[in-house]
């Protein structure tokens, strides 16, 4: 007998991979706006997708209307200029709410 409730997660797509992975994943559009976060990211960041999806990730300039904890998270997620130019880069930032590491992301 088959399971009566099918899994709503698409199979065989990048979306399925992002939903099913145990690693935290977030996706930004070219304008640095958060498009997607998975459940593992929500767990690590201690926030919900609703709080960060559609927000902008900039290292410095963020709206004061965004709560301070979310603002710190978005600033930590901001990609460097090299990444925006398509270059491979690695960044180490303090994990919010810390302003100075460790712990590091």
N, C-alpha and C positions, 0 to 999 in steps of 0.2 A: 504494500500500500504506500503510495507516495504522500509526501508532506502536503497537506491542504493549503498551507500558507507559503507561497513562493517568496524567495529572497528578492527584495526590490532592488538590490545592488546590481547594476549592469555587469555582465560577464564579458571578459575578453577585450576590455577597453582600458584606457589610462585611468578613467574614473574609478573602475573596479579596483585597480591596483592601489590607487590613493586611498580608497575607502577601507581596503582590507589590510593594509600594511600596519605593523605595530610601531613603525617609526613615525615621529611627528613630521607632518608635511604641510606646507603652506604654499600657495601659488599667488603670484602678483601679476597684474597686467603690465604692459609697457609704461604706463603712467604711475606705477608703484602702488596701485590700489589693490587691496587684498581681494582675491576672487574666491579662494577656497581654503579651508583648514579642515583637517581630519580629526577624528576623535582623539587620537594619540596626541595631537597638538593641543587640543583643549585640555587634556589631562596635564600635560607638562606645563602649559602656560597658566593653568588654573583660571581659565576664562572660557566663555562660550563663543561659538562661531558668530552668533548674532552681535556680539560686542565688537568684533574686529572686521568682519566681512564688509566690504565697501568703504573701509577707511583707508587713508593714504599712509604710506610708510616713508617718512623722511627722517633723516638723522637729527635735524634741528627744528624745523618749523612745523609745528602741529597746532591745530585749533585748541584753544583753551576750553572749548565746549566739551572736548573729549575728557573723560575722567583721567586723573593723573596716573593710575595704575595701567590703564589701557594705553595711554600716551607713551609711557616708558616701554611697554611691550612693542608698540609700533615702531618706536625709534630703534629698538634692538633688532627688529626685523628688516630695517631699511637696507637695501642693497647698496654697495659702494658704486662709484662712477664707473669703475672698470667693468663690473658685471652688467651695467646698463649699456655699455658699448659692446657687449658680447664676448668679453674676455673672461677667462677662468680666473677666479680669485678666491681667496680664503680670508675670512674675517673672524676675529675673536672679540666678543662683546660680553660685558657683565650681564648675567641673567637677572631680569627684573625681579624684585624691586631694588636690587643692589645697584648703586651707582658706580661702584668700583668692584672688580672681581677679586677673588673668586666668590662664588662659582662662575664659570664662564660658559657661554654658548658659542 
